[in-house]
């Protein structure tokens, strides 16, 4: 089990997070995705802590012990909210600059901060490369094969999908784990360690809003309108970056570095990982930790 060892008020949230390693070590923030939780880093975090890093692994909004401070705050799942949450956490912890690493929703938060507040990001590890949504083009159809893999997003656009998620959070999450990482042989115990995080009272609301907002089907939280406007301009990422694609990723097929080359203006290494799907840090923890340490070792003072 990976416990949330601390909590702190950060922006609109009381953030529950796991911390490991020396308090004066180079800071690293590890961000989980949907539908996963901090256990995605159960092996990565101790590897980094043993190498001298201060490791922070927060529950994102709508998961685990993280809670909204005000019942009136919109339960937004938009990308701007994820980025704002991460920035607020860095501020609350008085971390001026950190290596940011993540995948899926968490990777998106890292990309948002790296693009809009690069002075706070010493380096970026991102699955699926440039993970900032292009909402203006969200309604343009993809290939039939890629559309098929996004069935869950279209399901969540309907009230039937909302009811289905409410009715069986674990069933949907487990199905996505299997189909997104078809070569990952996780057992029941591994899934059950993460599943309680989905019992959060705001989980369904945040998830549904996230998958509707990215298609322009619902409005965002007005508090993040300025951030969304900046993201709509597709800002480039100039910080040192290591990007990955899993060769067996069931959400996005792997692509070579050229696909997002124009969105990275700083040093970037892109790597396709055989035998890995969508949950890279939990499937290949040593590889993920080594990538983080490459950026820590080369961080800009």
KAHU-V587794 format. One record per backbone hydrogen bond with DSSP energy under -0.5 kcal/mol. CO is the residue of the C=O (numbers start at 0). NH is the residue of the N-H. Records with the same first field share a line. If there is no record, write none. Layout:
CO=NH, NH
//
This chain:
0=2
2=4
5=16
7=14
9=12
11=68
12=9, 14
13=66
14=7
15=58
16=4, 5
17=56
19=54
21=24
25=53
26=98
27=55
28=30, 100
30=102
31=105
32=35
36=39
37=40
38=41
40=44
42=46
43=47
44=48
45=49
46=50
47=50, 52
48=51
52=54
53=27, 55
54=19
55=29
56=17
57=31
59=62
62=65
66=13
69=72
73=75
77=80, 81
78=82
79=83
80=84
81=85
82=86
83=87
84=88
85=89
86=90
87=91
88=92
89=94
90=93
93=95
97=121, 122
98=28
99=124
100=30
101=126
102=105, 106
103=107
104=108
105=109
106=110
107=111
108=112
109=113
110=114
111=115
112=116
116=119
117=120
119=97, 121
122=99
123=241
124=101
125=128, 243
128=130
130=132
132=134
133=136
134=137
136=139
142=146
143=147
144=148
145=149
146=149
147=150
149=152, 153
150=154
151=155
152=156
153=156
154=157, 160
157=161
158=162
159=163
160=164
161=165
162=166
163=167
167=171
168=172
169=173
170=174
171=175
172=176
173=177
174=178
175=179
176=180
179=249, 277
180=183
182=184
183=185
186=190
187=191
188=192
189=193
190=193, 194
191=195
193=196
194=197
195=198
196=63, 199
199=202
201=205
202=206
203=207
204=208
205=209
206=210
207=211
208=212
209=213
211=214, 216
212=215
220=223
221=224
223=227
224=228
225=229
226=230
227=231
229=232
230=233
235=237
236=264, 265
239=123
240=268
241=125
242=270
243=127, 128
244=272
245=248
247=181
255=258
256=259
257=260
259=262
260=263
262=236, 264
266=240
268=242
270=244
271=273
272=246, 275
275=247
277=279
278=281, 282
279=283
283=287
284=288
285=289
286=290
287=291
288=292
289=293
290=294
291=295
292=296
293=297
295=298
//
